[in-house]
Each structure stands twice: as C-alpha cells, then as structure tokens.
Amino acid sequence: MPLTKTFPAILHIRDFIEQVEQDPARPGKGLALQLRISLNIPHKDAQSDDVEQQDIPTMVRFFSDLGRSDIYHENTFIYAWGSFLTATTQDEGFHILLHAHTVDRHPGDHENSDSYFMHCPEAAQPTVTFLGEINKHAGELNNGSTLLHYCLQVTVYNSSTRNQHTFPITAYFKNGPRWAKLPLLATQTQIFITGRIFGTTKENQQLAILTDDIHFLPTMSPSMPLSPTSAKSSRKRTNRWSQRAGSSMPSSSSQFHEGTVLDCCSVI
C-alpha cells in the first residue's frame, strides 16, 4: 500500500560553507539562515555504472542561536544533521534541502585558510536513514557492472512549505557475501534503510545510496484477527498504588506486636 504518513528522512553531513544567506522561506526572520554547500562525495570502493560520483548542491536551513549567527562564514567547516529531501527546480536544478536540527562550526581561524583547512576532518560520505516504498528493482548482485538496486519513493514533511513532499531515492547493495541471502524484495514493500550517499543516478537524477542496513516495516491485514497476546486481557489489574504505605496503613516502624511499641514521649 502507498505511504500515507510521513516519516523523517535523516541526513548527517560535514563540509565547507560556500555561501551564507537568509532563509528565503522565512523572510524577515534574522535568525533563519541558509547555508549553501557543494556536498562532497568522496570516492569509495563500491561503484555502479549507472551512478555518477560528483558534488551535490545542498542548502542547509536552520534557526541560529541568538548571538551566534555571525560565526558562519564562507569556507568554515560545519557538522549538521536533520531531516532532508531532494527536489529539482528551474532555478536550483537538482539539490538537497536539509532542515537542520543542529549545525556546529569547526573551531579555528577560518581566515587563516591554510592552517584551518589542514586541521579540518577528512572527507566522509554523508549518511542517511529513511523509510521508503519500493517501486521497482534492477541490476544484479555479484554479477555485472550494475549493482543490485531498488527505486523507492520517500514521503516527508517539508517544513519550508508546510506540506508533504515525495521524492525518489535509489538504494544500492554492494557486491559480496553480505547480501547474498537477501531475497528479492517485492514492489510496495516498505523498508527502513540506513546507508551512505555515494553519488547520483545518471538517469532521472536522484540520490544513490549504498545500503549499510535494512529493516522491514511490519504490516497487518485489517482482516487479520488479533493474537491472544494482543487481545485485551480480562484479568483484573492489581491496584499497586493502593498498597503503598499511607495514612490508612501502619508504617513499618509501628508494625510490632501489641504491647511492645514504646511511646517515645514517655521515656524522655
């Protein structure tokens, strides 16, 4: 069945800022910033002949903390994570839009670029987690130059437009023994995928994800009867709170045999 509810698609990145500007979706709000980044996709060992490995235009939108909006500059290195989507527009072309929950700046003097760049972390593939529904599959595992992959539809909430947004992602599976026993997945299967961006597809440009982990979304037919464990129990629930010591019950200090309780006032 098609996805009817949104689920955040999460992206973690670390890269250099190319441009700082006001968030165009929130004009007049001085703390609403947009950072433009050419997201670097370092080359790794996995390749597929239908994927291009190149920088991806990315816009990071977030609300800066009061008094910290001036720490973001061109060529400063940031760490950011949040919910993301992809879109293709006439003005921007294909791009990633990241609504960041957190944006941290790498410390150091960015104006001394040689020293600053030297002490920044090495490039790393951006990581993603998302829920998608399978449309189709192609390629083969451990056979040929095209990796086994599934085309998925992902539906998220776009906080810039305050509407649902659906976009495609293609998830690839690396050759080797890891996925050899994974059965072929049927269309309309809903799955959670965690992986790394390793490029964009050459056809119908969309994110190409190298899968690291996969989880299946459990489903239940509306006509399926409830199991005994899921049915409402008729057993009477014990009222544990009423059993606690209170004004209506003696405290532990007074639970002695009659005649052995001392009156503390009488012995003073």
N, C-alpha and C positions, 0 to 999 in steps of 0.2 A: 504494500500500500504506500502511497506517497507520503512524504513527511508533512505532517500538519502542524507541528510545533517547532519552534526554533531552539537551537542548542548552540552555545557559543563555540566558535572555531578559534582556537588559541594559537598565537604565534609568539615566539621568542626570537629576538634579533639582537645583534650587536654590530654597529657600523658607524661610519662617519657622517656627520650632518653636511649637506651641501647648501641648504638654504633654510632660513628661519622666517616665518611669516605668520600673520594672524589666521586663525581657522576660518575659512570662508563660509562654513556652515553656521558660525556663531559670530556674526559681525557685531562690533561694539563691545565685546567682552574681552577686555585686555589680557586676561589670564588664559584665554583659549588660544593655543598655539598650534601651528602646523609645521612640522619639520619634513623637508624633502630629502630623500636618501636614494642613492642608486645602490640597491641592496646587492652586496657582493655574494656571488655563489661560487665558492672555491671548488675546483675540480677534484673529484674523488675517484675511487676505483670503479664504481658502477657507472656504466654508460648504456644508453639505448639509442638506436639510430634515428628515432623519431623525436628526440629531445635535444634542445639547444641549451647549452650552459652559458648564460650571459647575465649581466646585471639586470635587475628588475626595478623599474621606477616604483618607489614606495613613499607614501605620505603617512606620517605619524601625527595623529591628532590627540591632544590631551589638554587638561587644565593644569597649568603650572601652579606650584605653591606660591603663596604671597611672598614677594621679595626675592624669588628665585628665577623669574622669567628671563633675567639678563645673563644667566650663566650658560645659555645655549647659544653657540656661535658656529659659524661655518668652520668646518674641519675639526670640530670637537667630536670625541668618540662617546657614544651613548650605548646603554643597555636598556632595552624596552621590551615589554610584553603586554599582551592584551588580546582583545577579540579582533578578528580581521575578516576581510572579504576581498574579493577581486572584482574588478569592473573594467570595461572598455568604453571610453568616451571619445568624442571627436576632439576635444581639447587635450586630453591627457593620454589618449591611447590606452593600451593595456597597463594596469597598475595594481598594486596592493594598497589597500586602505586599512591602516592599523589604528583602532581606537584604544590607545594605551592606558592601562591601569597604573603602570609605573614607568617612569623614564628617569634613569640615573646617568649622570655625566661622569666620565672617567676623569680622575683628578690630574692636575698638571697645568702647565702654562702652554695653552694651545698656540700662543703667538710665537713661541719658540718651536716651530713645527718640526725641525729635525729631531730634537730631543723628545718632543711629545709623541711623535709617531713611533719612535724607537721603543717607547715604553708602553705602547698600547698592545692589547692581546692580539694573537694571531687570528686570521680569518676562520670562521666556523660556519657550517651550513645552518641556516635558520631552521628551528624545529617547530612542528605544528601538531596539534591534536584536534580532531574534528569528527563529527558524525555525518555520514553520507549515505546516500541510497544508490545502489548500483544500477547503471543504465545498460552497460554492455562491457565486454572484455575483448582483448586482443593480445597478440604476442604469445610466446610460449616460454615456459620455464626450462632453463638449461638446454635451449635449442634455438639457435638463430641469433641474429643481431638485434632483435627487438625483444625487450624484456616483457614478461607477462605483466599485464596491467589491466586495471578496471577504471572505467569512467564513472564518476559519481556526481550526484547533484547534492549540494550543500545549501541548507537554508539557515540564515542567521538573522539577528536583529541589527539593523543599521541605525545606530544612534544619531547619525548626522541627518538622516531623513525621517527617522522615527517610523520606519516601515520594515517589513520583512524584505530580505534580499536573497535571491537564489543564484548561485554561481557554480560552475563546474570545476572539479579537481580530478586529475588522473593519478592514481596510486600505482606505483611500480613495485615489483617484487624481485629482489636481487637473486641472480643465479647462485646455485649451490644447494647443499642438503637441507638448509633451514626450512624452506617452504615445500620440500618435495612431497610431503604427505598431506598438504593442504588441498582439500577437494575443490573442484571448480565451483565458484560461487554463482548462484542464480541471480537473475535480474530482480530488482525490487528488494533485495536483501539490504538491511540497514546495518551498518558496521561502524564502530569507532576505530579510527586509525591514528596512530602516533608515528611520525616519521620526520624526514628532513627534506627541505626543498633542494632539488639538485638541478633545476632548470625550468624551462617552459616547453610545452609541446610545439612542434613545428606546424602542425595543422590545428586550426581553431585555437589559437594561443591560449593556454591555461597552465596553471601551476602543475609541475611534475614532482610528485612526492615519492621518495624512496622509503618504503614501509619498514618500520622498525618493530611495530607491534600491532596486533589487530584483536578487537573484541567484538562479539556479536551482541546485538540488541535483542533481548528476549521478547518474544511476542506470544500472545494468547488469543486464540479464536474466541469471538464473542459467544459462540455456542458451546464452548468447552465448559463442562461442569467444574465447579470448584473442587479442589482436592480436599481430603479430610483435614489436612494441616492448615489450609487457607480458609476453611469454613469457620463461621463464627462459633465459638465454643459456648455451650450451655452451662458449663461448670461455673459455679458461683465463685466470684473473685474474693479472696481474703482481703478484708479491710485492714491492712497492716498499720496504717497510721493511727487507728483507734486503739491499737495495742500498746502504743508508746506510753511511758510514764507521764502522768499529768495530775491535775488536781483531784481527779476521781479515782486515782490508783495510788497505793502507797509507794513511796520511794524505796530504793534498795536499802537505804540506811535504816529504815524502820521495819524491815522485814525480819524481825526476831521473834522468838517465842514469847507469848504474853507473860509479863512479869519480869522480863529481862531487859526491857527498854529503860534506860536511865533518863531521868529528867535532868538535863544539863544545868538548869537553874537551881536545882535542889542540892547540888554538890559543890556549889561555889562558896 
